Amino acid sequence: MIFFGGSYVLKGVLGTEYPMMVVVSQSMVPTLGVGDYILVAKIPDAEQITVGSNPDGEIIVFLKPGSTDEYIVHRAIRRNSVDGSVSYVTKGDNNLFADGTPVPPENVMGKVIGNIPIVGYFSLFIKTMRGFGLVIGFMALTFFIDYVLPAKRPGAGRFPVLSLAPLLVAPLVAASFWFIPSKTQLESQSMHLALDSLSIIVWYLACLVIPLAFHDDDSGAMLWLYHLVLMMLPIACDVTWWTSNITPSMWWYQSGGTVSVNWFLLTEQPNFGAVFDSVLRSLIPGVVIFVVTLYAKRKGWEPFASWERRLRGAPPEPPAEEHQAEAPAVPDAAQGSSGEPTPAPSDEQAPENA
């Protein structure tokens, strides 16, 4: 919701119809990665675009000549001027050749002024029916988990702030793609796969730690949900692109190098089935770890109960006594003070009548 709401605010600030778009093809790798959010600002004079090879020429977003809905994000490398009419030759940094058709100024929507690595995959994933349904399923699991799990148990100790550390790895990995640019697609692939894999492994650890660290399970579950859909879902999609070479431009029947951020669902191509299955293989283990840990904590199962107390700094529970102390015996009325039974008087011992 933040991204979609922010898009409307940016319209007025940046002056473009689509101020926030997502890269869906690899033609600009490594300058712009697949799944990157890009910020698109209006160009005051579309006939005065700075041209040149990488990195001098401006990166522009334009409507492909002859199309009504296919947007491309490429670098302007040369300006043509014929009979006073200006057009631009464009080229993707990762392409061997320039685009075949020059771009007139009226087709230029704006220029790229910034990017946010990989998190744009979230907007792309929920454009598909299965992707949208999966995110709704994660939300339903989080909202209604109290109805399927045992009742909460009393907690002890205090919240360990360091337990949030595993959740910081994925944002730091995304930021590293921003601050540590690669020179070639091969370098980008190696770095992305290594750091993405690290993020997923650490996230599995977070799925174990978060249920044990939070006494308020609702707060822990909501934090886990936001991290799952906004960070881990994009990272799982990024792994799929680098391992299968299926870019989001191949997910649906719509051409282009970039798409706008909106709610419109697009018809899926068969390629998306492989992407969806790959994302499930990355995320479902973490979901299972989270739910099982939360269930075990509420049931008080070991070793989860001990892990929770150690993590929260609570004192260990006293061991249960195997045998309870026996209650003192009450002397029977028929017993003497020595505890020996008192014999009943016989007829011979009975006193005679006076």
Residue frames as qw, qx, qy, qz and C-alpha x, y, z in Angstrom:
[[0.000, 0.884, 0.468, 0.000, 0.00, 0.00, 0.00],
 [0.328, -0.738, 0.101, 0.581, 2.90, 2.35, 0.69],
 [0.354, -0.123, 0.595, 0.711, 4.26, 1.90, -2.81],
 [0.154, 0.571, 0.700, 0.401, 0.89, 2.28, -4.51],
 [0.150, -0.909, -0.342, 0.183, -0.07, 5.32, -2.44],
 [0.391, -0.605, 0.236, 0.652, 3.36, 6.87, -2.93],
 [0.404, 0.221, 0.629, 0.626, 2.94, 6.55, -6.69],
 [0.061, 0.833, 0.500, 0.230, 0.05, 9.01, -6.65],
 [0.336, -0.867, -0.017, 0.368, 2.04, 11.47, -4.56],
 [0.504, -0.312, 0.463, 0.659, 4.99, 11.20, -6.93],
 [0.403, 0.610, 0.568, 0.377, 2.80, 12.07, -9.89],
 [0.020, -0.983, -0.175, -0.052, 2.59, 15.63, -8.70],
 [0.491, -0.736, 0.293, 0.363, 6.22, 15.79, -7.61],
 [0.495, -0.216, 0.637, 0.550, 7.85, 14.30, -10.71],
 [0.367, 0.555, -0.097, -0.741, 5.25, 15.48, -13.22],
 [0.234, 0.214, -0.841, -0.439, 4.85, 12.20, -15.10],
 [0.768, -0.138, -0.244, -0.576, 1.89, 9.90, -15.64],
 [0.951, -0.185, -0.240, 0.065, 3.85, 6.91, -14.36],
 [0.063, -0.870, 0.422, -0.248, 6.41, 8.25, -11.87],
 [0.446, -0.435, 0.773, -0.122, 7.21, 4.79, -10.50],
 [0.842, 0.321, -0.294, -0.318, 7.71, 1.85, -12.82],
 [0.753, -0.383, 0.535, 0.028, 9.33, -1.58, -12.61],
 [0.245, 0.569, -0.694, -0.367, 11.99, -2.99, -14.90],
 [0.885, 0.041, 0.350, -0.303, 10.82, -6.30, -16.40],
 [0.881, 0.447, -0.084, 0.129, 13.58, -7.15, -18.89],
 [0.761, -0.428, 0.134, 0.468, 17.35, -7.62, -18.73],
 [0.583, 0.669, 0.161, 0.432, 18.22, -5.11, -21.48],
 [0.002, 0.893, -0.189, 0.408, 19.63, -2.56, -19.00],
 [0.857, -0.487, 0.073, 0.151, 21.52, -4.98, -16.71],
 [0.491, -0.365, -0.653, 0.446, 23.66, -4.22, -14.74],
 [0.024, 0.251, -0.076, 0.965, 22.78, -0.49, -14.75],
 [0.617, -0.154, 0.172, -0.752, 19.15, -1.29, -13.95],
 [0.087, -0.113, 0.987, -0.071, 18.35, -4.73, -12.62],
 [0.426, -0.311, -0.713, -0.461, 15.31, -6.85, -13.32],
 [0.495, -0.591, -0.627, 0.115, 12.68, -6.10, -10.68],
 [0.305, -0.136, -0.231, 0.914, 14.07, -2.64, -9.87],
 [0.081, 0.878, 0.431, -0.194, 11.70, 0.20, -9.10],
 [0.428, 0.156, 0.176, 0.873, 12.63, 3.21, -11.22],
 [0.016, 0.746, 0.354, -0.564, 11.65, 6.82, -10.58],
 [0.419, 0.414, 0.508, 0.628, 10.71, 8.66, -13.78],
 [0.080, -0.646, -0.217, 0.727, 10.81, 12.47, -13.88],
 [0.494, 0.813, 0.307, -0.019, 9.46, 14.80, -16.54],
 [0.562, -0.033, 0.247, 0.789, 11.97, 16.26, -19.01],
 [0.101, 0.691, 0.190, -0.689, 11.37, 20.03, -19.46],
 [0.463, 0.663, -0.308, -0.501, 12.45, 19.97, -23.10],
 [0.900, 0.026, 0.435, -0.002, 12.30, 16.56, -24.75],
 [0.709, 0.681, -0.048, 0.176, 14.44, 17.89, -27.62],
 [0.102, 0.802, -0.489, 0.328, 17.37, 18.56, -25.30],
 [0.937, -0.336, 0.087, -0.048, 18.02, 15.11, -23.89],
 [0.159, -0.740, 0.641, 0.124, 21.65, 14.39, -23.09],
 [0.952, 0.269, -0.090, -0.115, 22.91, 11.65, -25.40],
 [0.105, 0.693, -0.707, 0.092, 26.00, 9.44, -25.29],
 [0.702, 0.045, -0.711, 0.012, 27.21, 5.96, -24.51],
 [0.756, -0.599, -0.265, 0.003, 27.12, 4.46, -21.03],
 [0.147, -0.571, -0.722, 0.361, 27.27, 6.27, -18.61],
 [0.103, -0.139, 0.048, 0.984, 26.95, 9.69, -20.31],
 [0.286, -0.263, -0.535, -0.750, 23.61, 9.42, -22.10],
 [0.460, -0.130, 0.434, -0.763, 20.41, 9.84, -20.11],
 [0.020, 0.178, 0.983, 0.040, 18.22, 6.79, -19.48],
 [0.402, 0.045, -0.045, -0.914, 14.75, 7.56, -20.78],
 [0.364, 0.293, 0.864, -0.190, 11.36, 5.86, -20.63],
 [0.298, 0.300, -0.324, -0.846, 9.46, 6.06, -23.89],
 [0.771, 0.309, 0.419, -0.367, 6.48, 4.60, -25.67],
 [0.498, -0.095, 0.718, 0.478, 7.73, 2.29, -28.38],
 [0.288, 0.360, -0.304, -0.834, 7.02, 3.87, -31.80],
 [0.483, 0.013, -0.708, -0.515, 3.94, 2.25, -33.32],
 [0.396, -0.290, -0.850, 0.191, 2.67, 0.94, -29.94],
 [0.341, -0.668, -0.171, -0.639, 0.05, 2.24, -27.55],
 [0.735, -0.627, 0.066, -0.247, 1.04, 0.42, -24.35],
 [0.922, -0.002, -0.120, 0.369, 4.61, -0.88, -24.69],
 [0.151, -0.964, 0.211, -0.062, 7.04, 1.18, -22.63],
 [0.853, 0.225, -0.217, 0.418, 10.80, 0.81, -22.98],
 [0.382, -0.899, 0.170, 0.131, 13.58, 2.00, -20.67],
 [0.835, 0.227, 0.100, 0.490, 16.83, 2.48, -22.65],
 [0.383, -0.587, 0.072, 0.710, 19.70, 4.92, -22.89],
 [0.472, 0.872, 0.102, -0.084, 19.64, 7.74, -25.45],
 [0.733, -0.262, 0.311, 0.545, 22.93, 7.31, -27.34],
 [0.299, 0.014, 0.420, 0.857, 22.50, 9.62, -30.35],
 [0.292, 0.657, 0.345, -0.604, 20.34, 12.53, -31.54],
 [0.394, 0.291, 0.641, 0.591, 19.12, 12.70, -35.12],
 [0.164, 0.661, 0.202, -0.704, 18.02, 15.96, -36.69],
 [0.303, 0.207, 0.722, 0.587, 16.41, 15.85, -40.14],
 [0.049, -0.536, -0.446, -0.715, 14.66, 18.89, -41.61],
 [0.231, -0.445, 0.259, -0.826, 14.33, 20.38, -38.14],
 [0.858, -0.318, -0.156, -0.371, 12.75, 17.21, -36.75],
 [0.068, -0.566, 0.761, -0.310, 14.53, 15.61, -33.79],
 [0.938, -0.167, -0.198, -0.232, 14.56, 11.94, -32.87],
 [0.333, -0.674, 0.640, -0.160, 16.71, 9.75, -30.62],
 [0.734, 0.216, -0.642, -0.042, 18.55, 6.51, -31.17],
 [0.622, -0.560, 0.376, -0.397, 18.29, 4.35, -28.05],
 [0.656, 0.268, -0.703, 0.063, 20.03, 1.23, -26.82],
 [0.821, -0.555, -0.036, -0.129, 19.91, -1.05, -23.82],
 [0.153, -0.789, 0.592, -0.054, 23.21, -1.20, -21.93],
 [0.611, -0.223, 0.759, -0.027, 23.04, -5.01, -22.08],
 [0.775, 0.549, 0.297, -0.104, 22.14, -5.15, -25.79],
 [0.642, -0.100, 0.419, 0.635, 24.67, -5.58, -28.57],
 [0.220, 0.334, 0.473, 0.785, 22.87, -3.31, -31.02],
 [0.169, 0.129, 0.199, -0.957, 20.87, -0.09, -30.91],
 [0.466, 0.472, 0.654, -0.363, 17.09, -0.10, -31.25],
 [0.425, 0.272, 0.654, 0.563, 15.91, -0.17, -34.85],
 [0.053, 0.778, 0.477, 0.405, 13.39, 2.68, -34.73],
 [0.214, 0.210, -0.265, 0.917, 14.35, 6.23, -33.63],
 [0.202, -0.617, -0.701, 0.295, 12.20, 7.70, -30.87],
 [0.072, 0.653, 0.207, 0.725, 10.45, 11.08, -31.46],
 [0.045, 0.218, -0.492, 0.841, 10.31, 13.56, -28.55],
 [0.606, -0.243, -0.029, -0.757, 6.55, 13.17, -28.17],
 [0.860, -0.107, -0.486, -0.115, 7.04, 9.50, -27.29],
 [0.421, 0.210, -0.629, 0.618, 9.42, 10.27, -24.44],
 [0.528, -0.695, -0.460, -0.162, 7.62, 10.05, -21.11],
 [0.384, -0.894, 0.202, -0.111, 10.54, 11.04, -18.87],
 [0.487, 0.543, -0.630, 0.268, 14.03, 10.19, -17.65],
 [0.824, -0.360, -0.417, 0.134, 15.15, 7.81, -14.93],
 [0.028, -0.800, 0.322, -0.506, 16.45, 9.68, -11.87],
 [0.290, -0.454, 0.744, -0.396, 16.82, 6.76, -9.45],
 [0.734, -0.014, -0.617, -0.283, 16.13, 3.11, -8.76],
 [0.582, -0.443, 0.533, -0.425, 15.36, 0.80, -5.84],
 [0.247, 0.326, -0.891, -0.199, 16.83, -2.69, -6.40],
 [0.231, -0.036, -0.967, -0.097, 14.66, -5.86, -6.74],
 [0.185, 0.261, 0.719, -0.616, 11.77, -4.91, -4.42],
 [0.465, 0.277, -0.196, -0.818, 9.66, -4.07, -7.48],
 [0.243, 0.014, -0.947, -0.211, 9.13, -7.81, -7.93],
 [0.142, 0.315, 0.773, -0.532, 6.36, -7.56, -5.35],
 [0.419, 0.490, 0.073, -0.761, 4.30, -5.29, -7.63],
 [0.404, 0.333, -0.692, -0.497, 4.94, -7.59, -10.58],
 [0.073, -0.006, -0.991, 0.112, 4.08, -10.80, -8.72],
 [0.247, 0.419, 0.692, -0.533, 0.66, -9.63, -7.59],
 [0.401, 0.399, -0.278, -0.776, -0.23, -8.66, -11.17],
 [0.390, 0.080, -0.867, -0.299, -0.79, -12.38, -11.77],
 [0.736, -0.382, -0.221, -0.513, -3.77, -14.35, -10.50],
 [0.866, -0.180, -0.422, 0.201, -1.70, -17.02, -8.77],
 [0.415, 0.212, -0.367, 0.805, 0.70, -14.47, -7.34],
 [0.336, -0.420, 0.057, -0.841, -2.15, -12.34, -6.00],
 [0.837, -0.336, -0.303, -0.308, -3.81, -15.45, -4.54],
 [0.748, -0.011, -0.486, 0.452, -0.60, -16.53, -2.80],
 [0.131, 0.277, -0.326, 0.895, -0.16, -13.17, -1.10],
 [0.598, -0.385, -0.080, -0.699, -3.82, -13.23, 0.01],
 [0.876, -0.194, -0.441, -0.006, -3.19, -16.71, 1.40],
 [0.516, 0.111, -0.477, 0.703, -0.21, -15.49, 3.44],
 [0.198, -0.338, 0.165, -0.905, -2.34, -12.65, 4.79],
 [0.769, -0.331, -0.257, -0.482, -5.19, -14.98, 5.73],
 [0.788, -0.071, -0.533, 0.302, -2.78, -17.32, 7.52],
 [0.287, 0.176, -0.410, 0.848, -1.45, -14.41, 9.58],
 [0.371, -0.319, 0.031, -0.872, -4.83, -12.89, 10.41],
 [0.832, -0.247, -0.134, -0.479, -6.57, -16.13, 11.40],
 [0.524, 0.295, -0.761, 0.242, -3.71, -18.11, 12.89],
 [0.243, -0.256, 0.624, -0.697, -5.13, -17.65, 16.41],
 [0.788, 0.013, 0.077, -0.611, -8.18, -19.67, 15.43],
 [0.901, 0.223, -0.362, -0.090, -6.20, -22.78, 14.49],
 [0.441, 0.365, -0.661, 0.486, -3.44, -22.77, 17.13],
 [0.530, -0.473, -0.643, 0.286, -3.67, -23.59, 20.85],
 [0.232, -0.951, -0.175, -0.105, -4.33, -20.80, 23.32],
 [0.312, 0.713, -0.395, 0.488, -1.47, -18.52, 24.29],
 [0.757, -0.359, -0.429, 0.338, 0.59, -19.43, 27.33],
 [0.287, -0.951, 0.016, 0.114, 1.83, -16.91, 29.92],
 [0.688, 0.539, -0.200, 0.442, 5.19, -15.47, 28.94],
 [0.605, -0.728, -0.011, 0.322, 8.18, -14.41, 30.98],
 [0.603, -0.144, 0.255, 0.742, 11.30, -12.36, 30.48],
 [0.162, 0.768, 0.027, -0.619, 11.70, -9.43, 28.11],
 [0.756, 0.641, 0.133, -0.017, 11.79, -8.94, 24.35],
 [0.641, -0.356, 0.351, 0.583, 15.30, -9.50, 22.93],
 [0.327, 0.826, -0.074, -0.452, 15.98, -6.70, 20.46],
 [0.088, -0.519, 0.758, 0.386, 18.82, -8.64, 18.85],
 [0.539, 0.229, 0.810, -0.021, 16.27, -11.21, 17.70],
 [0.493, 0.793, 0.191, -0.303, 15.37, -8.75, 14.91],
 [0.189, -0.640, 0.568, 0.482, 18.88, -9.00, 13.43],
 [0.444, 0.091, 0.827, 0.333, 18.00, -11.83, 10.98],
 [0.363, 0.772, 0.517, -0.069, 15.29, -9.61, 9.48],
 [0.002, -0.882, 0.172, 0.438, 17.88, -6.95, 8.58],
 [0.510, -0.231, 0.676, 0.480, 19.83, -9.22, 6.24],
 [0.461, 0.546, 0.642, 0.277, 17.40, -9.05, 3.31],
 [0.129, 0.978, 0.147, -0.080, 17.17, -5.20, 3.30],
 [0.334, -0.739, 0.440, 0.385, 20.95, -5.00, 3.54],
 [0.565, 0.055, 0.711, 0.414, 21.30, -7.39, 0.63],
 [0.373, 0.786, 0.466, 0.161, 18.92, -5.28, -1.49],
 [0.082, -0.971, 0.098, 0.200, 20.89, -2.16, -0.56],
 [0.543, -0.440, 0.557, 0.449, 24.15, -3.87, -1.52],
 [0.564, 0.433, 0.591, 0.380, 22.88, -4.23, -5.09],
 [0.130, 0.970, 0.192, 0.069, 22.51, -0.45, -5.06],
 [0.257, -0.911, 0.296, 0.126, 25.85, 0.48, -3.52],
 [0.459, -0.403, 0.719, 0.333, 28.01, -2.26, -5.07],
 [0.700, 0.569, -0.040, -0.431, 27.26, -2.09, -8.81],
 [0.764, -0.067, 0.571, 0.293, 28.48, -4.82, -11.14],
 [0.038, 0.551, -0.449, -0.702, 30.19, -4.23, -14.46],
 [0.308, 0.131, -0.797, -0.503, 28.80, -7.22, -16.35],
 [0.786, -0.202, -0.175, -0.558, 25.73, -9.44, -16.29],
 [0.787, 0.032, -0.594, 0.166, 27.88, -12.40, -15.22],
 [0.216, 0.179, -0.568, 0.774, 29.16, -10.46, -12.19],
 [0.495, -0.220, 0.110, -0.833, 25.61, -9.48, -11.34],
 [0.844, -0.102, -0.429, -0.306, 24.45, -13.08, -11.55],
 [0.623, 0.065, -0.653, 0.424, 27.17, -14.34, -9.22],
 [0.011, 0.163, -0.458, 0.874, 26.58, -11.60, -6.65],
 [0.607, -0.188, -0.068, -0.769, 22.78, -11.85, -6.75],
 [0.833, -0.099, -0.519, -0.167, 22.67, -15.63, -6.38],
 [0.505, 0.072, -0.649, 0.565, 25.15, -15.64, -3.51],
 [0.089, -0.101, 0.391, -0.910, 23.47, -12.86, -1.54],
 [0.668, -0.155, -0.232, -0.690, 19.92, -13.98, -2.34],
 [0.763, -0.085, -0.640, 0.025, 20.73, -17.50, -1.09],
 [0.300, 0.055, -0.600, 0.739, 22.22, -16.05, 2.09],
 [0.357, -0.165, 0.118, -0.912, 19.06, -13.99, 2.65],
 [0.774, -0.157, -0.406, -0.459, 16.80, -17.02, 2.32],
 [0.664, -0.039, -0.678, 0.314, 18.89, -19.15, 4.70],
 [0.114, 0.057, -0.486, 0.865, 18.95, -16.40, 7.34],
 [0.519, -0.186, -0.111, -0.827, 15.22, -15.88, 6.85],
 [0.752, -0.184, -0.620, -0.124, 14.61, -19.53, 7.77],
 [0.429, -0.069, -0.612, 0.661, 16.43, -18.77, 11.02],
 [0.190, -0.111, 0.156, -0.963, 14.23, -15.70, 11.53],
 [0.664, -0.221, -0.435, -0.566, 11.13, -17.88, 11.07],
 [0.691, -0.224, -0.644, 0.241, 12.35, -19.89, 14.07],
 [0.328, -0.041, -0.426, 0.843, 13.41, -16.95, 16.22],
 [0.225, -0.285, -0.106, -0.926, 10.50, -14.51, 15.76],
 [0.669, -0.446, -0.456, -0.381, 7.75, -16.73, 17.28],
 [0.717, -0.306, -0.483, 0.399, 9.97, -17.41, 20.31],
 [0.325, 0.071, -0.200, 0.922, 11.10, -13.80, 20.80],
 [0.300, -0.309, -0.126, -0.894, 7.65, -12.14, 20.71],
 [0.126, 0.200, 0.838, -0.491, 5.30, -12.65, 23.64],
 [0.503, 0.526, 0.223, -0.648, 2.63, -10.79, 21.63],
 [0.550, 0.087, 0.759, 0.338, 2.21, -13.31, 18.82],
 [0.417, 0.811, 0.411, -0.029, 0.01, -10.93, 16.79],
 [0.017, 0.929, -0.255, -0.269, 2.78, -8.32, 16.56],
 [0.420, -0.419, 0.736, 0.327, 5.36, -10.95, 15.69],
 [0.566, 0.371, 0.718, 0.165, 3.14, -12.45, 12.99],
 [0.341, 0.911, 0.202, -0.112, 2.46, -9.06, 11.37],
 [0.130, -0.810, 0.478, 0.314, 6.15, -8.19, 11.30],
 [0.510, -0.133, 0.807, 0.264, 6.88, -11.60, 9.80],
 [0.539, 0.627, 0.563, 0.017, 4.17, -11.09, 7.13],
 [0.214, 0.950, -0.071, -0.214, 5.46, -7.68, 6.01],
 [0.258, -0.636, 0.663, 0.298, 9.00, -9.01, 5.79],
 [0.601, 0.121, 0.778, 0.138, 7.80, -12.05, 3.85],
 [0.523, 0.698, 0.484, 0.067, 5.86, -10.26, 1.11],
 [0.163, 0.979, -0.070, -0.100, 7.95, -7.09, 0.75],
 [0.119, -0.761, 0.624, 0.130, 11.45, -8.58, 1.02],
 [0.489, -0.213, 0.842, 0.082, 11.54, -12.37, 0.76],
 [0.678, 0.551, 0.473, -0.113, 9.04, -12.64, -2.09],
 [0.398, 0.879, -0.218, -0.145, 11.13, -10.30, -4.31],
 [0.194, -0.629, 0.746, 0.095, 14.32, -12.14, -3.37],
 [0.649, 0.082, 0.756, -0.022, 12.73, -15.49, -4.28],
 [0.626, 0.740, 0.219, -0.111, 11.67, -14.01, -7.64],
 [0.126, 0.869, -0.456, -0.148, 15.20, -12.70, -8.18],
 [0.463, -0.339, 0.815, 0.083, 16.64, -16.17, -7.60],
 [0.703, 0.412, 0.576, -0.067, 14.22, -17.54, -10.20],
 [0.468, 0.869, -0.064, -0.149, 15.27, -15.01, -12.84],
 [0.007, -0.766, 0.635, 0.099, 18.98, -15.66, -12.39],
 [0.465, -0.209, 0.860, 0.001, 18.60, -19.46, -12.36],
 [0.564, 0.419, 0.711, 0.004, 15.98, -19.87, -15.11],
 [0.163, -0.094, 0.392, 0.900, 16.42, -16.71, -17.24],
 [0.040, -0.650, -0.703, -0.286, 12.67, -16.15, -17.09],
 [0.096, 0.022, -0.185, 0.978, 12.24, -12.39, -16.71],
 [0.269, 0.464, 0.600, -0.594, 8.91, -10.80, -15.70],
 [0.369, 0.434, -0.314, -0.760, 8.46, -9.71, -19.34],
 [0.375, 0.096, -0.866, -0.315, 7.83, -13.42, -19.97],
 [0.145, 0.141, 0.828, -0.523, 5.28, -13.80, -17.18],
 [0.402, 0.601, 0.534, -0.439, 2.34, -12.39, -19.11],
 [0.509, 0.477, 0.545, 0.464, 1.15, -11.44, -22.59],
 [0.062, 0.991, 0.107, -0.060, 2.30, -7.83, -22.57],
 [0.742, 0.319, -0.051, 0.588, 5.46, -6.61, -24.23],
 [0.065, -0.936, 0.085, -0.334, 7.80, -3.90, -22.99],
 [0.572, 0.281, -0.543, 0.547, 10.87, -3.31, -20.90],
 [0.044, -0.011, -0.577, 0.816, 9.08, -1.62, -18.00],
 [0.285, -0.576, -0.690, -0.334, 5.54, -1.52, -16.58],
 [0.218, -0.559, 0.153, -0.785, 3.71, 0.88, -14.32],
 [0.062, -0.046, -0.854, 0.514, 2.77, 0.21, -10.70],
 [0.555, -0.117, -0.091, -0.819, -0.94, -0.56, -10.65],
 [0.583, -0.098, 0.691, -0.416, -3.47, -3.17, -9.55],
 [0.750, 0.376, -0.215, -0.500, -4.32, -4.52, -13.00],
 [0.730, -0.187, 0.656, 0.030, -4.10, -8.31, -13.24],
 [0.364, 0.579, -0.546, -0.484, -2.44, -9.59, -16.40],
 [0.965, 0.128, -0.032, -0.227, -3.02, -12.86, -18.23],
 [0.534, -0.584, 0.594, 0.144, -0.27, -15.30, -17.33],
 [0.597, 0.509, -0.578, -0.225, 1.97, -17.10, -19.78],
 [0.957, -0.134, -0.259, 0.003, 2.89, -20.76, -19.20],
 [0.520, 0.417, -0.462, 0.585, 6.38, -19.56, -18.19],
 [0.316, -0.581, 0.302, -0.686, 4.93, -18.13, -15.00],
 [0.924, -0.280, -0.159, -0.204, 4.12, -21.63, -13.77],
 [0.799, 0.128, -0.351, 0.471, 7.84, -22.42, -13.41],
 [0.098, 0.492, -0.295, 0.813, 8.39, -19.08, -11.64],
 [0.642, -0.492, 0.030, -0.588, 5.51, -19.70, -9.24],
 [0.953, -0.173, -0.244, 0.047, 6.74, -23.19, -8.37],
 [0.609, 0.287, -0.359, 0.647, 10.26, -21.88, -7.76],
 [0.178, -0.535, 0.226, -0.794, 8.99, -19.14, -5.45],
 [0.834, -0.405, -0.081, -0.367, 6.98, -21.71, -3.49],
 [0.893, 0.014, -0.332, 0.304, 10.05, -23.91, -3.06],
 [0.351, 0.380, -0.347, 0.782, 11.93, -20.96, -1.58],
 [0.283, -0.427, 0.188, -0.838, 9.20, -19.63, 0.73],
 [0.802, -0.330, -0.329, -0.374, 7.10, -22.57, 1.94],
 [0.708, -0.063, -0.568, 0.415, 9.86, -24.05, 4.17],
 [0.128, 0.184, -0.358, 0.906, 10.07, -20.76, 6.06],
 [0.556, -0.316, -0.122, -0.759, 6.29, -20.59, 6.43],
 [0.840, -0.217, -0.492, -0.075, 6.23, -24.13, 7.81],
 [0.520, 0.053, -0.529, 0.668, 9.05, -23.35, 10.28],
 [0.144, -0.275, 0.191, -0.931, 7.19, -20.27, 11.53],
 [0.708, -0.298, -0.215, -0.603, 3.83, -22.01, 12.03],
 [0.829, -0.129, -0.530, 0.126, 5.31, -25.16, 13.63],
 [0.380, 0.137, -0.488, 0.774, 7.47, -23.09, 16.01],
 [0.335, -0.297, 0.113, -0.887, 4.52, -20.95, 17.07],
 [0.819, -0.246, -0.352, -0.379, 2.40, -24.07, 17.63],
 [0.750, -0.035, -0.552, 0.362, 5.13, -25.80, 19.63],
 [0.133, 0.253, -0.394, 0.874, 5.70, -22.71, 21.77],
 [0.542, -0.311, 0.013, -0.781, 2.03, -22.49, 22.68],
 [0.893, -0.177, -0.378, -0.172, 1.89, -26.19, 23.50],
 [0.479, -0.757, 0.420, -0.146, 4.99, -25.88, 25.68],
 [0.980, 0.153, -0.030, 0.126, 6.89, -28.56, 23.78],
 [0.454, -0.698, 0.435, 0.343, 10.58, -29.04, 24.33],
 [0.537, -0.241, -0.214, 0.780, 13.07, -27.86, 23.25],
 [0.108, 0.637, 0.319, 0.693, 11.00, -24.89, 22.03],
 [0.474, -0.838, -0.247, -0.111, 9.90, -23.89, 25.54],
 [0.701, -0.476, 0.035, 0.530, 13.51, -23.88, 26.74],
 [0.460, 0.266, 0.288, 0.797, 14.64, -21.89, 23.69],
 [0.110, -0.806, -0.331, -0.478, 11.96, -19.30, 24.38],
 [0.585, -0.790, -0.123, 0.138, 13.02, -18.85, 28.03],
 [0.678, -0.242, 0.168, 0.673, 16.69, -18.56, 27.08],
 [0.326, 0.471, 0.361, 0.736, 15.97, -16.11, 24.27],
 [0.234, -0.808, -0.243, -0.484, 13.83, -13.89, 26.48],
 [0.198, 0.426, -0.576, 0.669, 16.14, -14.20, 29.51],
 [0.716, -0.457, -0.031, -0.527, 13.49, -15.85, 31.66],
 [0.316, -0.460, 0.791, -0.251, 14.51, -18.11, 34.57],
 [0.357, 0.062, -0.895, -0.258, 14.22, -21.84, 33.91],
 [0.734, -0.375, -0.169, -0.541, 11.13, -23.59, 35.14],
 [0.386, -0.463, 0.736, -0.309, 11.65, -25.59, 38.36],
 [0.329, 0.107, -0.908, -0.237, 11.75, -29.35, 37.75],
 [0.740, -0.321, -0.161, -0.569, 8.59, -31.16, 38.60],
 [0.338, -0.410, 0.783, -0.323, 8.87, -33.38, 41.74],
 [0.443, 0.071, -0.837, -0.313, 8.48, -37.01, 40.87],
 [0.466, -0.384, -0.788, 0.124, 7.12, -37.97, 44.30],
 [0.293, -0.693, -0.010, -0.658, 4.99, -35.92, 46.55],
 [0.009, -0.295, 0.759, -0.581, 5.56, -36.06, 50.35],
 [0.419, -0.350, -0.826, -0.138, 3.37, -38.61, 52.03],
 [0.418, -0.625, -0.001, -0.659, 0.74, -37.30, 54.44],
 [0.066, -0.317, 0.814, -0.482, 1.31, -38.28, 58.12],
 [0.425, -0.265, -0.846, -0.185, -0.70, -41.31, 59.20],
 [0.471, -0.461, 0.140, -0.739, -3.61, -40.68, 61.55],
 [0.056, -0.152, 0.935, -0.316, -3.67, -43.12, 64.56],
 [0.477, -0.301, -0.687, -0.459, -6.61, -45.47, 64.45],
 [0.542, -0.522, 0.174, -0.636, -9.05, -45.34, 67.27],
 [0.967, -0.199, -0.104, -0.116, -8.50, -49.05, 67.84],
 [0.721, 0.308, -0.376, 0.495, -4.75, -48.54, 68.27],
 [0.586, -0.695, -0.228, 0.350, -2.98, -47.64, 71.47],
 [0.038, -0.962, 0.179, 0.200, -0.56, -44.88, 72.01],
 [0.466, -0.478, 0.652, 0.359, 2.27, -47.20, 71.04],
 [0.422, 0.430, -0.514, -0.611, 0.64, -47.96, 67.78],
 [0.060, 0.029, -0.997, -0.039, -0.10, -51.58, 68.67],
 [0.505, -0.355, -0.486, -0.618, -3.71, -52.72, 68.35],
 [0.346, -0.281, 0.599, -0.666, -5.60, -52.92, 71.65],
 [0.211, -0.100, -0.961, -0.149, -7.00, -56.38, 72.18],
 [0.551, -0.407, -0.244, -0.686, -10.71, -56.68, 72.82],
 [0.356, -0.350, 0.703, -0.507, -11.59, -57.86, 76.38],
 [0.392, -0.040, -0.895, -0.211, -12.49, -61.56, 76.62],
 [0.645, -0.532, -0.361, -0.414, -15.35, -63.01, 78.67],
 [0.761, -0.292, -0.435, 0.382, -12.93, -64.19, 81.34],
 [0.375, 0.036, -0.190, 0.906, -11.49, -60.72, 81.68],
 [0.234, -0.599, -0.334, -0.689, -14.84, -59.05, 81.80],
 [0.084, -0.255, 0.589, -0.762, -15.55, -57.60, 85.26],
 [0.236, -0.375, -0.896, 0.036, -17.99, -59.50, 87.41],
 [0.298, -0.679, -0.256, -0.620, -21.12, -57.89, 88.61],
 [0.064, -0.343, 0.612, -0.709, -21.03, -56.78, 92.13]]
